[in-house]
Amino acid sequence: MHWVHRARSRVRNPVHLVVVAVGLLLARLGLVDRERAVRTADLAWPRVVTGVARMSKNAVDVAMVGVAAGTVAITGVGFAAPYWGLAFSVGGGVAAGTIALVSQRFGAGADEGLGLAVRTSVAVVVAATLPIAAAFWLFAPALIGVLSDTPEAVTLGAAYLQVVGLGVPFAALNLVGSRVLVGSDDAYTAMQLRAGGAVFNVVASAALIFGLDMGVVGAAVGTVLSNVVVTGAFALGLSRGGLPGVGEFPVRIDPFGPVLDLGTARDLVSIGLPVMGRNLVWTVAEFPMLAILAAFGPTVVAAFVIARRVWGIMNTPGWGFGLASSSLVGQALGTGDEATAEAYGVEIIRYAVATYLVSAALVALFAGPIVRLFVDDPADPAVPVAVTLVYVACVAVVLQGVSGGAAGPLDASGDTRWPFYSQFLGMFGLSIPLTYLGATTSLGLTGLYLAFLAETSVPAAINYYRFATGKWKAISREYRPEAAAAD
């Protein structure tokens, strides 16, 4: 009952209230264990808040840019978005390895191995992202030009990409820092730092866009500054074991220990590469997707960018439940308790789907007013297209609860290949072909709507199948602390 008391003592925002209420309702219906539901909620809700803050920040950036510079500026930022997504694809891959190793070592009390995993993660992610930042700085116009031949959109997109690329290593480091805390049973502190960074980003971007009339460059500078600030906070807090005004961290990492361990790096790469590939699937898919959408015209491109921003906010429950699953399943696996690990996996899938239903219903109810926040002219032809896309996204996102919930235990165990395969098949096997058919045949926008559904339905089916086989439990034995010690 200690977990119940702790969770209730922190109910102080609508997101937490909804997450806890859904969990307790499912427990009353006998679909989840009450104690596991409350512990899941305790880890999940801060990450959901972080996701809402960060995705809202992205949406607000697009809205401010649209109000300040028009629909063409939204299109330019949209063309830069898949490149910026590389930071989260690469950083997220390394971070997936981090949370798998950290959660298992934290659960087993292997403090020395935990610190080595964190320092190695930092070294790997910095080495992987610095070349990306350099490429964006040097080749931004050519990179945006791959996606569009509209001069103004290319100019604005390149200006945004060149500056925002400087924040790529910091954004990736923030993911690693967050996973260290979540894997150590503390999502609340990670939320404070990253959500606080999102608020700082919005304030800074607003001042730069409107106060200094910097347009898309102002939005980019605000993003870079916020990521630098949050990276500094994670580094200071983890090295000191806490931060003034934030509190103690669950772990303290000696920054002067061994920086790179080859065995740990191999584990990070073997776990993280498929996750990186899974993240890259959408990032890479955006390139042909945007190029195909260009055939529909700038109105549909702008509507798609708006709908994806709304989708990002709706998808935030998956951030929380996916990481909660990875942490709690990983901790159970670290102690060899495979039965509890499986119980967490099953129940978190149910929990995630139920929460997604609430999120989708709320967004569907207010789809029109939400879309109109992104444009200065309510009569803009992009509005009705975006509203319909948001309705379709509300259906598709529920399936994301199954996909992300089932991927959590697979990530925790190191069985990360299947989620990659499923995401690849969903995007390149169905979603992009359907979009192409819509752009080139009488199928029209219906093809784009079906593409949204295909993007989540295929991963949901495949990930759940793999989870149900139970093979991930055997794979986890290769990455547990005793296996690392044997190496």
C-alpha positions, 0 to 999 in steps of 0.5 A, a space after each residue: 500500500 506504500 505505492 498507493 499512498 505515494 501515487 495519491 500524494 502526487 495527484 496534482 494535475 489532470 493527466 495524473 488524475 486521468 491515468 490513476 483513475 483509469 488504472 483504478 477502474 481497470 483494477 475494480 473490473 479485475 483487468 489489472 492488479 491494483 498494486 501493479 496498476 498504481 506502481 505503473 501509474 506512478 512511473 507512467 504519468 510523469 512521462 505522459 506529462 513530459 510527452 504532452 509538454 514536449 509535443 505541445 511545445 512542437 505544436 505551439 512552435 508550428 502554430 506560432 510560426 504559422 501565425 507569424 509567417 503563414 502556411 508556407 512557413 509551416 510547410 518549411 518547418 514540416 520539411 525540416 521535421 524528419 531531419 530533426 527526428 534523426 536526433 530522436 531516432 539515434 538518441 532513442 536507440 541508445 536510450 533504449 539500450 540504456 533503460 534495459 541495462 539500467 533497469 536490470 542493474 538497478 533491480 539487481 542492485 548492481 551499482 557499479 555496472 549501472 554507472 558504467 552503462 550510463 557513461 558508455 551510453 553518453 559516449 556512444 550517443 555523442 559520437 553518433 550525433 555530432 556528425 549529424 549536427 555537422 551535416 545539418 549545418 553544412 548542407 541544410 539547403 540541399 537537404 530540404 531541396 530533396 523534399 521540395 522545389 518551392 523556393 520559399 519553403 526550401 529557404 525557410 526550412 533550411 534556415 530552421 534546420 541549420 540552426 536546430 541541428 546544433 541541438 541534436 547532440 543535446 536532444 539525444 543526451 536528454 533521452 539518455 538522461 531521462 531513461 537513466 532515471 526512469 530505469 531507476 524507478 523515478 519518472 517524476 524527476 525526469 518529467 520535472 526536467 524535460 517538461 520544464 525544458 519544454 516550457 522554457 522552449 515555448 517562452 524562449 521561442 515566443 520571445 524570439 519569434 514575436 519579440 525579435 521578429 526572428 520567425 522560423 530561426 527564432 523557433 529553432 534557437 528556442 529549441 536549441 537553448 532549451 535542450 542545452 539547459 536540460 542537458 546541463 540539469 541532467 548532467 549536474 543532477 546525475 553527477 551530484 545525486 540531486 539538484 537544488 529545488 528538484 530533490 535527490 536522484 535515485 542514483 548517483 553516477 561518478 562522471 570520472 569513472 571508465 568512459 567506455 566499456 566495449 562489452 557494455 557498448 556491444 550490449 547497447 548496440 545490440 539492443 539499441 540498433 533495432 530500436 534505432 531502426 524502428 525510430 528511423 522507420 518513421 523518420 526515413 518514411 517521412 521523406 517519401 511521404 512528404 514528397 508524395 504529399 507534395 503531389 496533393 499540393 501545399 494545402 494537404 502538406 500543411 494539413 498533414 503537418 498539423 495532424 501529425 502534431 496533434 497525433 504527437 500529443 495524442 500519442 503521449 500515453 504510449 511514452 509513459 506506458 512504454 517506458 513504465 513497462 520497460 522499467 518494471 519488466 526490466 527490474 523484474 527480469 533483473 531479479 529473475 522473476 519472469 512471472 511478474 515481468 509477464 504480468 506487468 507486460 499483459 496488464 500495461 497493454 490493457 492499461 495503455 489501450 484504455 488510456 488511449 481511448 480516453 485521449 482519442 475521445 477528448 481530441 475527437 470531441 474538439 478536433 475542429 477548434 484544435 486544428 484552427 489554433 494552427 492557422 490565422 485564417 479559419 477559412 484556410 482550405 487546410 482546415 477541413 482536411 486536417 480535421 478529417 485527418 485528426 478524426 482518422 488519427 483518433 481511431 489509429 492511435 488506439 491501436 498504438 496502445 497495443 503496439 507500444 504496450 507490447 513493445 515495452 517488455 520486448 525492449 526491456 528484455 533486449 528482444 528489440 528486432 520484432 518491433 523494428 520489423 513491425 514498424 518497417 512493414 507497417 510504414 513501407 509495406 502499407 502506409 507509404 504505398 497507400 499514400 502513393 495510391 491516393 496521390 496518383 489514383 482516384 482513391 485520393 485522400 482516402 488513401 492518406 486516411 488508410 495510411 494512418 490506420 496501417 501505420 499502427 494496425 500492423 505493428 499492433 498485431 506483430 508486436 502483440 504476437 511476439 509478446 504472446 510467444 514469451 520468447 523475450 523472457 529467454 532473450 533477456 537472460 543474455 543481458 542480465 547482470 549475471 551475464 555481464 559479470 560472466 563476460 
